[in-house]
Amino acid sequence: MRGVTFCCGRPKIGKSWLALQLALAVARGTLALGKFSVERMGRVLYCGLEESPRRTGNRLKKFITAEEPFLQNIEMVYRLKPLLAGGAAELDAYLTRNPSELVIIDTYLAVVQANGKRDVLRSDYNEVKILTELAEKHQTAILVVHHLRKMGAEYALDAVAGTTGLTAGCDAIWALTRTPEGTCKLSIQGRDMANPEFELKFNGGHEIETKGLTGVHAVSFGWHILAEGNEIGMSQERKDILLVIEQEGRLKPSGIARLLGNKNVITVRRLLQKMVADDLVSKDGNGSYGFSVAFARAHKNPDERRER
């Protein structure tokens, strides 16, 4: 997405890991988080302003097993002046010499000029405005890593640390928050979008397998998506029923129960009735169940949705 996006979350939640995964996806031209297609593979400028080259190298080793030719598409920068004190000019000059598909700034506070006389509201807006102008001039996407306030808020925009000048100036806000189940929710708010939500989990160990609506698949190190929209918080039993319907089409409760491993038909029928009430599935005159119109529309392939 062209423009300026702020990726926000509490300290140590994994924002930098998420940013690095996105950088690798653009540099390689692979799926981001195992789900989203990269529109244009290309160069990435990664400004890791709060880490060292050694730390970056250790992080990269988690994602790659050998030297990759695509790593030449990523340039790491560890120093950048404050935006209003020469940093914007540095970015402009770099992007003029090296057109890039993605610029990552980790973190926003590292490019804010500290000054006791700083007009915070005006400065926040002006600094974000500079970034949006750079994104427009160089036709690139700029992802800025930032923090959420300690106190929660109903909407992602209200939880972003800083002033309204910051949120008013950017194109989108990603808010990464923890859930009681131990996963994280990624809430997205932006211009001209449906404000989707995703449930994410960080795999910090060996390769594992997850089962979702797209079937069973291997998940390597890093963030991966568990659910989207009204799938978030959904029980595994409901996910299993939706997976069967996705693979086999409309079925009666007895057929679904059989494909689930000879589950109790009465239990499956009762769950289907609740799923009808939640507008996840619909029942036809023959007693067969399939995706509801709303659920089917919400879970079309992202590429298909974009073509509409």
N, C-alpha and C positions, 0 to 999 in steps of 0.2 A: 504494500500500500504506500503510495507516494505521500509525502507530507511528514509531519512530526507526530510521533507517538510516544507517550510516556508510559513506561512499564514500571508499576509501583508495587511495593510490598514492604512488609516489616523486615528489619535486619535479619540476616541469616536464613531467610525463607527460600532462597534459591534463585533470585532475580538474575544474577550474573551467569549462572548455569543456563538459564533460559535464553539469555541474550547470546551466549556462545553457541548454543545449539542452532539458533536462527542464523547466526553468521556462517556456520558450517553448511547449513542447508542451502543458503544462497550461493556460497562459494562452490559447492558441489553440484547444485541443481537438483538436489534430492528433496524428498518430502520433509516438511518442517513438522516436528513432533509426531512423525509417522502418519500425518493426516493431510496437511495442507500443501498443495502444489505450489512450487516457486514459479512465479510468472516469468522471471528473467534471471537466469544464472549470470553471475558476474562478480566484479571486485567488491570487497568489503573493507571498509576502514573501521577498525575496532580501537576505540580510545579507552584503554583500560587504565584509568587515571588513579585508581586506588589499589593497584596490585603491581607486582614485579614481573619481569620476563620469566623468571624461574617458576613463579606460581602459575602463569599462563601456560607454560610448557607442561607442567604437571597436570593441569586440567585437560589440555588437548590430548594427552596420553590416555585419558579415560575414554575418549571417543574414537581414536584411531590406533591401529596396531603397527603401522609403519609409515614412512614418509609418503605422503600423498601428493600427487602433482597438483591437486586442487588447492593445496595450502598456499600456493603462490598467489592465489586470488585474495588472500587475507593479509592485510598489513596492520600490524599492531603498533600503536602509539601510546606512550606512557606519560607524556607530558603535553599539556596544552594550556595556553594562557587563558585567563578568564575571558568570556565572550566579549565583554565590553572593554577589554584592555588588550586587544590584539588577537584573541583566540578565534573570533569570527573570521578575521582576515586570514589566519593560518588555514582554517578549514576551507575557505574560498579558494585560496591559492592551490591547496592540495587537490581539491575536486576539479579545478580547472586543468591541472596537469594529469590527473588520474580520475576520469569519470567513474563513478562507483554506483552500484545498485543499492547499497545499504551502508549507512554510517551508524555506528553504535557509540554512544557516549555513556560511560559508566564511571562516575555518576554525575547527575545534574549539579549537586553541591560542589563538585570539584571544579566546575567552570563558572561558578557564581563568584563575583568579586566581593570579597569581604570588606565592608566599609561601615563604620559606625554611623555615617550620615546617609547611608543607602536608603532610598525610598523603596521599601520592599515591594509594594504593590506595583508601582511603576516599573521597577527594575525587573521583576518577574515577567511582566508582560513584554517589556522590550527585549529581554534575552530570548524568550520563546519566539517573539516576532522575528528576531534575527535568524533563528534556526529555520522558521517557516520560509523566510525569504531565500535562504540558502537551498532548502529542499526544492523550492519552485525554480530557482535559477538553474540548478544542476539536475533537475528532474530525478531526484533520488528520494529514498526513504530514510528518515533519521529516527532511530530508536534511542530514547533517553531513559536510563535507569534512575529511578527516584524512590523515595520512601513514602509509606503511608503513616498517618498519625497513629499514636498509641490508642487513642479513643476511636471506637468504631463509628461508622456512619451508615445510613440506610443506602446511600448511593455512592458508587465508586468515586465520582467527582468530588464529593464532600469529604472523602477520607484522605485525599492527596495532601501531603505535607506542603505547606506554603499558602499562597494567597489565591484568590479567584483570578488574578492576573495570569497565573500560570495555566490554569485549566481553560481559561478563555482563549488563550493564544494557540493552543495545540489542536491537532486534528482528531486525536483519539487518546483515550486513557485505558490502559490495561491495569486492573487491580487484582493482585494475587493475594488471596487470604486463605488461612487455614480453616478446615472444617472439623467438627467434633469427631468425625470418623477417621481423622488422621491423614486425609488427603488435602488437596488445595482446590479452591475454586478460582478460575480466571474469569473475571467479569470485564466485558469490553463495552465501552461507550464512546461513540464518535459520531461525526457528521455523516449523514446519508448511509446509515447502517442500522441493522435491526437489533443492535446491542445484545449479541449472543453471550452465553455463559458456557463454560467448560469445566469439567472436573478433571484434575490432573493428579498424577502421582509421580514421585521421584524414585527411580530405581537406582539405588546407590551400590548395588552388589553385582552379582553375576546375572547373565541373561535369564529372563524368566518368560513365562507365557501368560497372556491374559486372554479372557474370552469376553467378547462384546458383540454388538450387533453386526460387526463385520467378520465374525468368526474368531477362531483361535489363532493368535499370531505371537511371534517372539518379540520381546521388547528388550533392547539393550540398555546400557547405562544412560541415565538422564531422565528428563521429563517425558511422560507420555500421557495421552488423553484416554481417560476411562469412560467419560460420558459427555453428552452435549444436551443443552436445553432441559427438557422435561425428563431426560434419562438420569439427570443428576439425583443421587439419593435413591434411585430406583432399586428395588430388591433384585437379587440374582434370579429369583423365580420369574419375575416379570421380564427380565432381560432374556432369559432362556426361551420364554414363549415368543417374544418378538423375533428372536433369532430364528426359531423354527418357521414362523410365518414368513420371514424375509426369504428363507431358503426354499420353502415348499409352496408358498401361496396360501390362499384361503383354505382353512381346515375346520372341521368340527372338533369339539372338545375331545372326543375319543381318539381322533387322529393325532392331535397335539399331545395328549397324554402318552400315547404309544411312542411317539418320536422322542419324548422326554425320558424314555426309559421305563415305560409302563407305570407312570405316575397314576395316582388315584384320580379317576375321571371326575368325581364330584368335587374334589379339591380344585382341579384345573378349571372346571366350569365356574365355580364361585369366584376364582381369581379373575377369570375372563370378564365376568359381570362387573367387577370392580374396575377393571381396565377400560370397559366401555364407558362407565361413569366418569373416568378420568380422561376420556377422549384419546386414548392410546390405540384402541382397536374398535372396530364396528362389526355388528352382526347382521347378516343378510337374512332373507326370508327362508333360506334352506337350513338355517342354524349354523352356518359356517362363519368363522371369524377371520378378519384380515386387518391390515393397518387402517386406522381412521384417516379421513382426508387430511386433517390437520397434522397428524403425525407423519404421514407419507410426505406431505409438502415440506415439513421441517427437516426431514432426513434424506432429502435428495442429495445425490453426489454434489459437492461444492462446485465442481466444474459445470454440472448441468444447471445449477441455480444461477451461475454467472451468465450462462448463455441465454437465459430467459429474458 
